[in-house]
Amino acid sequence: MLLTLPHEVLHSILLAGDNKTLIALSRCCRALHGFIKHNQLLHKELYLLNWDPPVQKPEDGQIRWDESLLRMGKLQHLLESSDGESKKQHLAFVANAVDALLNSVPSNGAPSLNMTFLQLYFAVEEKPATSDKAAIPDKVTTPPNVASFMCQSTLFRRAMRESPSHIATSTEDQLSAKLHCLYGVPIDDPCDRRHLATYPFACSKVYDLRNYSEQTVWGPFIDDGWFSVDWEKVEAIMVVLAHNLRLVTERTNNHFMPLWTTPFAGASPNSYMPLVPPRLMKELTPPLELQDPYNITGTYMRVVCFLDYTEFYDYNFVASPPPPGQPRPPLDTDEATRLIIMRVKATKAEAPGEEDGQGLPVMHFTGTSHSMHAHRDPNANSRIRGTVRLTKEGEVRWTSFSIYFGEERWRSEGIQVGGVGSARGVFGHWFDKDFSQHGPAGPTALWKISDAYDEKKGESLLNF
């Protein structure tokens, strides 16, 4: 019956199904197989009904829509599967597919089919509160796909009470940790009887000075000469900061709103959207900040966490060190948390160096920062200078220096999760600018809250 219809009508009928229906029909008979197999227009229209247009690079050539649809069909099949062990065998495929979907999310704030798809299959499941007085759910359960793909790094293996059935490779460790960072809802309590809370194990990684080296400029990088991102370090940073920010929310009676609660929010390039649209420029040559591909100029919220230095020193130098390659014991402690407002402005652009990615220039910035806690503390406020550049693998690297009384004291190295212009922000390490072997050091993150840059307001907060 279908085969007697005009091709235009058959085309429209097939579009009413989904990719699984299309695959099934293509196996029914030779005639349908022939109609579907080489019908790039049909595959394209069906793909675009369900996902955003994929990003097309010049070197990739023409998009093969049939292959793209097959990849999404495989991804959907894996995400709908109830076989957790089978899912883990396809971690690399899922990680690459999710990364590609995020890179194709529209950057103009328009509704995204990719984001809807990802949030559907990686949704946070909440159990109802058991008390009428409770304002929040008792538990946030870990969705099956999150457990299978985002809880496979070293962090989660350390937190397991029993030996895992599948041991990930070092590459899979990195892929799983990156997925967790892109997912963006830090998993501190996996709500699994086999797991302990991840925070003490993340804390031990963040505050272990052996993870800081001059070869990685003390940042969240792998010692490979390329400044490749060590996503397991970034994952630990995210878990530690999220733990402390939850405490800030509780202690302020929710005046500080919870962060990082929506899966994949802000984890795509150019996902930051200003609350106030930028003004129309009348100049023929726009100012530098409008030429800046990283969109640096503006106001940022920053969080910095640190241990009491005596505890930090004892943890690293007093206790007996573990064997090489083995982590220090879990660290469940109280940290100090500082919330900081940064106002920075792009000041100079220069060509990338040999160690940088060549796709974008290196941008310099200057500005000021002030603590939201202790305005009169001479150590709370500082001037800031820094750079933003691409690494050779295409990630966005931020370097900054805090300047007190004309002297640089602290340095930070971080990676912008989600790529250029992402709303998620930058996660990294802060440390002594001279790489002191005795520290201190700790985790930090910053994210943009406004395009506004009030230089006079920033300068008025500095008393030197």
C-alpha positions as CSV (number, residue, x, y, z in Angstrom):
1,M,0.0,0.0,0.0
2,L,2.7,2.5,1.0
3,L,4.7,1.7,-2.2
4,T,1.7,2.8,-4.4
5,L,1.7,6.3,-3.0
6,P,3.5,9.2,-4.7
7,H,7.0,9.7,-3.4
8,E,6.1,13.1,-1.9
9,V,3.2,11.6,0.1
10,L,5.5,8.7,1.2
11,H,8.1,11.2,2.2
12,S,5.6,13.1,4.4
13,I,4.4,9.8,6.0
14,L,7.9,8.7,6.9
15,L,8.6,12.1,8.5
16,A,5.7,11.5,10.9
17,G,7.8,8.6,12.5
18,D,11.1,8.7,14.2
19,N,14.5,7.3,13.3
20,K,13.8,3.9,14.9
21,T,10.7,3.6,12.7
22,L,12.7,4.6,9.6
23,I,15.3,1.9,10.4
24,A,12.6,-0.7,10.9
25,L,10.8,0.2,7.6
26,S,14.1,0.2,5.7
27,R,14.4,-3.5,6.6
28,C,10.9,-4.4,5.5
29,C,11.5,-4.8,1.8
30,R,13.9,-4.0,-0.9
31,A,11.7,-1.2,-2.4
32,L,11.4,0.7,0.9
33,H,15.1,0.1,1.7
34,G,16.0,1.6,-1.7
35,F,13.7,4.6,-1.1
36,I,15.1,5.3,2.3
37,K,18.8,4.4,2.1
38,H,20.0,7.2,-0.3
39,N,17.3,9.7,0.6
40,Q,19.5,12.4,2.1
41,L,16.6,14.9,2.2
42,L,14.4,12.5,4.2
43,H,17.3,11.9,6.7
44,K,18.0,15.6,6.9
45,E,14.4,16.6,7.6
46,L,13.9,13.8,10.1
47,Y,17.2,14.8,11.9
48,L,16.2,18.5,12.1
49,L,12.8,17.6,13.5
50,N,14.5,16.1,16.6
51,W,17.9,17.8,16.9
52,D,19.6,21.2,16.2
53,P,21.6,21.5,13.0
54,P,25.1,20.1,13.6
55,V,28.1,22.4,13.5
56,Q,29.8,21.9,10.2
57,K,33.6,22.5,10.0
58,P,35.1,23.2,6.5
59,E,37.4,20.2,6.9
60,D,34.5,17.9,7.6
61,G,33.1,18.2,4.1
62,Q,29.4,17.7,3.3
63,I,27.1,16.4,6.1
64,R,26.0,12.8,5.6
65,W,22.5,13.0,7.1
66,D,21.9,9.3,7.0
67,E,25.1,8.7,9.1
68,S,24.2,11.5,11.5
69,L,20.7,10.0,12.0
70,L,22.2,6.6,12.6
71,R,24.5,8.0,15.2
72,M,21.6,9.6,17.0
73,G,19.7,6.4,16.8
74,K,22.5,4.5,18.4
75,L,22.8,7.2,21.1
76,Q,19.1,7.1,21.8
77,H,19.1,3.3,22.0
78,L,22.0,3.3,24.5
79,L,20.3,5.9,26.7
80,E,17.0,4.0,26.7
81,S,18.7,0.7,27.5
82,S,18.3,-0.7,31.0
83,D,21.6,-2.7,30.8
84,G,23.9,-0.5,32.9
85,E,27.0,-2.7,32.2
86,S,26.4,-2.5,28.4
87,K,26.1,1.2,28.6
88,K,29.6,1.5,30.2
89,Q,31.2,-0.3,27.3
90,H,30.0,2.6,25.0
91,L,31.3,5.4,27.2
92,A,33.6,6.9,24.5
93,F,30.8,6.9,21.9
94,V,28.3,8.6,24.3
95,A,30.9,11.2,25.5
96,N,31.7,12.2,21.9
97,A,28.0,12.3,20.9
98,V,27.1,14.5,23.9
99,D,30.0,16.8,23.3
100,A,28.9,17.2,19.6
101,L,25.3,17.9,20.6
102,L,26.4,20.6,23.1
103,N,28.6,22.2,20.5
104,S,25.6,22.5,18.2
105,V,23.3,24.2,20.7
106,P,22.1,27.6,19.3
107,S,24.1,30.5,20.7
108,N,21.3,33.1,20.3
109,G,19.3,31.9,23.3
110,A,16.7,30.2,21.1
111,P,15.1,27.0,22.3
112,S,17.4,24.0,21.7
113,L,16.3,20.6,20.6
114,N,19.6,19.2,21.6
115,M,19.3,20.6,25.2
116,T,15.8,19.2,25.5
117,F,17.0,15.8,24.3
118,L,19.9,15.7,26.8
119,Q,17.9,17.0,29.7
120,L,15.2,14.4,29.0
121,Y,17.7,11.4,29.1
122,F,19.8,12.8,32.0
123,A,17.0,14.3,34.1
124,V,17.5,14.7,37.8
125,E,15.0,12.6,39.6
126,E,13.8,13.9,43.0
127,K,12.1,11.8,45.7
128,P,9.2,13.6,47.4
129,A,9.9,15.1,50.8
130,T,8.8,12.8,53.7
131,S,8.1,15.8,56.0
132,D,5.4,18.4,55.4
133,K,7.9,21.0,56.8
134,A,10.6,20.1,54.3
135,A,11.0,22.6,51.5
136,I,13.2,20.4,49.4
137,P,13.2,16.7,48.5
138,D,14.8,14.3,50.8
139,K,17.1,12.8,48.1
140,V,18.1,13.5,44.6
141,T,18.6,10.1,43.0
142,T,21.2,9.6,40.4
143,P,19.6,8.9,37.0
144,P,20.7,5.6,35.4
145,N,22.4,7.3,32.5
146,V,24.3,9.6,34.9
147,A,25.4,6.6,36.9
148,S,26.5,4.7,33.8
149,F,28.4,7.5,32.0
150,M,29.3,10.2,34.5
151,C,30.3,8.2,37.6
152,Q,33.1,6.1,36.0
153,S,36.1,8.3,36.9
154,T,38.7,7.6,39.6
155,L,36.8,9.8,42.0
156,F,33.8,7.4,42.0
157,R,35.9,4.3,42.1
158,R,37.6,5.6,45.2
159,A,34.2,6.2,46.8
160,M,33.0,2.7,46.1
161,R,32.6,0.3,49.0
162,E,33.2,-2.7,46.7
163,S,35.2,-3.4,43.6
164,P,33.5,-2.2,40.4
165,S,32.5,-4.7,37.8
166,H,34.0,-2.5,35.0
167,I,37.3,-0.8,35.4
168,A,37.6,2.2,33.2
169,T,40.8,3.0,31.3
170,S,42.6,6.3,31.9
171,T,41.0,7.7,28.7
172,E,37.6,6.6,29.9
173,D,38.3,8.2,33.3
174,Q,38.9,11.5,31.6
175,L,35.8,11.1,29.3
176,S,33.5,10.3,32.2
177,A,34.9,13.2,34.3
178,K,34.4,15.6,31.4
179,L,30.8,14.4,30.9
180,H,30.2,15.0,34.7
181,C,31.6,18.6,34.3
182,L,29.5,19.2,31.2
183,Y,26.4,17.8,33.0
184,G,27.2,20.4,35.6
185,V,25.1,19.0,38.5
186,P,27.9,17.9,40.9
187,I,27.3,14.4,42.2
188,D,28.4,14.4,45.8
189,D,26.1,11.7,47.0
190,P,25.4,9.1,44.3
191,C,22.6,7.7,46.4
192,D,23.9,4.2,45.8
193,R,24.6,1.8,48.7
194,R,27.9,0.9,47.0
195,H,29.2,4.5,47.2
196,L,30.3,6.8,49.9
197,A,30.0,10.6,49.4
198,T,32.5,11.9,46.8
199,Y,33.4,15.1,48.6
200,P,36.2,13.8,50.9
201,F,37.8,12.1,47.9
202,A,37.5,15.2,45.7
203,C,38.9,17.3,48.6
204,S,41.9,15.0,48.9
205,K,42.7,15.5,45.2
206,V,42.2,19.3,45.2
207,Y,44.5,19.8,48.3
208,D,47.2,17.3,47.5
209,L,50.2,19.4,46.4
210,R,51.6,16.5,44.4
211,N,48.9,17.3,41.8
212,Y,50.4,20.7,41.3
213,S,53.6,21.0,39.1
214,E,55.4,23.6,37.2
215,Q,55.0,21.5,34.0
216,T,51.2,22.1,34.3
217,V,51.7,25.6,35.7
218,W,49.8,24.4,38.7
219,G,46.6,24.4,36.7
220,P,44.1,21.6,35.9
221,F,46.2,20.2,33.1
222,I,47.9,17.0,32.2
223,D,51.7,17.1,32.0
224,D,51.9,16.5,28.2
225,G,53.4,19.8,27.0
226,W,50.0,20.7,25.4
227,F,48.2,21.9,28.4
228,S,45.6,19.3,27.8
229,V,42.8,19.5,30.3
230,D,42.9,17.0,33.2
231,W,39.1,16.6,33.5
232,E,39.5,14.5,36.7
233,K,41.0,17.6,38.4
234,V,38.2,19.8,37.1
235,E,35.7,17.3,38.3
236,A,37.2,17.3,41.8
237,I,37.2,21.1,41.8
238,M,33.6,21.3,40.8
239,V,32.5,18.8,43.6
240,V,34.5,20.6,46.3
241,L,33.2,24.1,45.3
242,A,29.6,22.8,45.0
243,H,29.8,21.3,48.5
244,N,30.9,24.6,50.0
245,L,28.4,26.7,48.0
246,R,25.6,24.5,49.3
247,L,26.8,25.3,52.9
248,V,26.8,29.0,52.0
249,T,23.2,28.6,50.8
250,E,22.2,26.9,54.0
251,R,23.9,29.3,56.3
252,T,22.4,32.3,54.5
253,N,18.9,30.8,54.7
254,N,18.8,30.5,50.9
255,H,19.7,34.2,50.3
256,F,22.5,32.9,48.2
257,M,20.6,30.9,45.5
258,P,21.7,27.4,44.7
259,L,24.0,27.0,41.7
260,W,24.6,24.3,39.2
261,T,21.2,22.5,39.5
262,T,20.1,22.2,35.9
263,P,21.7,19.5,33.7
264,F,24.0,20.9,30.9
265,A,22.9,24.5,31.5
266,G,25.5,26.9,30.2
267,A,27.8,24.0,29.0
268,S,27.8,25.1,25.3
269,P,29.8,27.7,23.4
270,N,28.5,31.3,23.6
271,S,25.7,30.2,25.9
272,Y,26.2,33.3,28.1
273,M,23.4,35.8,27.4
274,P,23.4,39.3,28.9
275,L,20.3,40.3,30.8
276,V,20.4,43.7,29.1
277,P,21.1,43.6,25.3
278,P,24.3,45.4,24.3
279,R,23.8,49.0,23.2
280,L,24.0,49.8,19.5
281,M,27.4,51.1,18.5
282,K,27.7,54.2,16.3
283,E,31.5,54.0,15.8
284,L,32.8,52.6,12.6
285,T,35.4,50.7,14.6
286,P,33.9,49.1,17.7
287,P,35.9,49.1,20.9
288,L,38.2,46.2,21.7
289,E,35.7,44.5,24.0
290,L,33.3,44.1,21.1
291,Q,36.1,42.6,19.0
292,D,37.0,40.2,21.8
293,P,35.9,36.6,20.7
294,Y,35.9,35.5,24.3
295,N,33.5,38.2,25.5
296,I,35.7,39.0,28.5
297,T,34.6,42.5,29.5
298,G,32.1,42.5,32.3
299,T,31.3,41.6,35.9
300,Y,31.9,38.1,37.3
301,M,31.1,36.2,40.5
302,R,34.0,34.3,41.8
303,V,34.3,31.7,44.5
304,V,37.6,30.7,46.3
305,C,37.9,27.9,48.9
306,F,40.9,27.2,51.1
307,L,42.0,25.2,54.1
308,D,43.4,26.6,57.3
309,Y,47.1,26.7,56.4
310,T,48.1,24.5,59.4
311,E,45.7,21.8,58.3
312,F,46.9,22.2,54.7
313,Y,50.5,21.9,55.7
314,D,49.9,18.9,58.0
315,Y,47.9,17.1,55.3
316,N,50.8,17.5,52.8
317,F,53.9,17.3,54.9
318,V,53.4,15.9,58.4
319,A,51.5,12.7,57.6
320,S,53.4,9.9,56.0
321,P,53.2,10.2,52.3
322,P,51.4,7.5,50.3
323,P,53.4,5.5,47.7
324,P,54.0,7.2,44.4
325,G,50.9,7.2,42.2
326,Q,48.6,6.6,45.2
327,P,46.2,9.3,46.4
328,R,46.3,10.7,49.9
329,P,43.5,9.6,52.2
330,P,40.0,11.2,51.9
331,L,39.8,14.6,53.5
332,D,36.5,15.5,55.2
333,T,36.9,18.9,56.7
334,D,35.7,22.5,57.0
335,E,36.9,24.9,54.4
336,A,36.8,28.7,54.2
337,T,34.8,30.1,51.3
338,R,35.1,33.6,49.8
339,L,32.7,35.1,47.3
340,I,34.3,37.7,45.2
341,I,33.0,40.2,42.6
342,M,35.4,40.8,39.7
343,R,35.2,43.6,37.1
344,V,37.5,43.1,34.2
345,K,38.0,44.7,30.7
346,A,39.7,43.4,27.6
347,T,42.8,45.6,27.0
348,K,44.9,44.0,24.2
349,A,44.9,41.3,21.6
350,E,47.9,39.5,20.3
351,A,48.7,36.6,18.0
352,P,48.8,33.2,19.7
353,G,52.1,31.7,20.6
354,E,53.6,28.3,19.6
355,E,52.1,26.6,22.7
356,D,48.6,28.0,22.1
357,G,45.7,27.0,19.9
358,Q,45.9,29.0,16.7
359,G,42.2,29.5,16.1
360,L,41.8,32.7,18.2
361,P,44.0,35.5,19.5
362,V,45.4,35.8,23.0
363,M,43.4,38.4,24.8
364,H,44.7,40.4,27.8
365,F,42.5,41.9,30.5
366,T,42.8,44.1,33.6
367,G,40.4,44.9,36.4
368,T,39.6,44.8,40.1
369,S,38.2,42.3,42.5
370,H,36.6,42.8,45.9
371,S,35.3,40.3,48.5
372,M,31.7,40.2,49.4
373,H,32.7,39.3,53.0
374,A,35.3,41.6,54.3
375,H,35.6,45.0,52.5
376,R,38.0,46.4,55.1
377,D,40.4,43.5,55.0
378,P,43.5,44.6,53.0
379,N,43.8,41.1,51.6
380,A,40.2,41.0,50.4
381,N,40.5,43.5,47.5
382,S,43.0,43.6,44.7
383,R,43.7,44.5,41.1
384,I,43.6,41.8,38.5
385,R,45.4,41.2,35.3
386,G,45.3,38.1,33.1
387,T,45.0,36.4,29.7
388,V,42.5,34.2,27.9
389,R,43.7,31.9,25.1
390,L,43.0,28.6,23.4
391,T,45.0,25.4,24.3
392,K,46.2,23.2,21.4
393,E,43.2,20.9,21.9
394,G,40.8,23.9,21.6
395,E,39.9,24.5,25.2
396,V,39.7,28.0,26.7
397,R,42.4,28.7,29.2
398,W,42.2,31.6,31.7
399,T,45.2,32.9,33.6
400,S,45.0,35.7,36.2
401,F,47.1,37.4,38.7
402,S,45.9,39.2,41.9
403,I,47.9,42.3,42.6
404,Y,48.2,43.9,46.0
405,F,50.0,47.2,46.5
406,G,51.6,46.9,43.1
407,E,52.9,43.4,43.7
408,E,51.6,40.1,42.2
409,R,50.7,37.6,44.9
410,W,48.3,35.0,43.8
411,R,47.9,33.3,40.4
412,S,45.0,31.3,39.0
413,E,44.8,28.8,36.1
414,G,41.5,27.5,34.9
415,I,39.5,26.1,32.0
416,Q,36.2,27.5,30.7
417,V,33.8,24.5,30.8
418,G,31.6,24.5,27.7
419,G,34.0,26.4,25.4
420,V,34.2,30.0,24.2
421,G,31.6,32.3,25.8
422,S,30.0,29.5,27.9
423,A,27.8,30.6,30.8
424,R,29.0,27.7,33.0
425,G,32.3,29.6,33.7
426,V,35.9,28.8,34.5
427,F,37.1,26.1,37.0
428,G,40.6,25.9,38.2
429,H,43.3,26.3,40.9
430,W,44.6,29.4,42.7
431,F,48.1,29.3,44.2
432,D,51.2,31.3,45.0
433,K,52.4,33.1,41.9
434,D,56.0,31.8,42.5
435,F,54.7,28.2,42.7
436,S,55.8,27.8,46.3
437,Q,56.4,24.1,47.1
438,H,54.7,24.6,50.5
439,G,51.5,26.2,49.1
440,P,48.9,27.3,49.8
441,A,46.6,26.3,46.9
442,G,43.0,25.5,46.4
443,P,40.0,25.4,44.1
444,T,38.3,28.4,42.4
445,A,35.6,29.2,39.8
446,L,34.2,32.3,38.2
447,W,31.3,32.9,35.9
448,K,30.0,36.0,34.2
449,I,26.9,37.8,35.6
450,S,26.8,41.0,33.6
451,D,28.4,42.6,30.5
452,A,28.6,45.9,32.5
453,Y,32.0,47.2,33.5
454,D,32.1,50.2,35.8
455,E,35.7,51.1,36.1
456,K,35.1,53.9,38.6
457,K,33.0,51.6,40.8
458,G,35.7,49.0,40.8
459,E,38.5,51.5,41.6
460,S,36.5,53.0,44.5
461,L,36.5,49.6,46.2
462,L,40.3,49.7,46.4
463,N,41.9,51.6,49.2
464,F,45.4,51.8,47.8
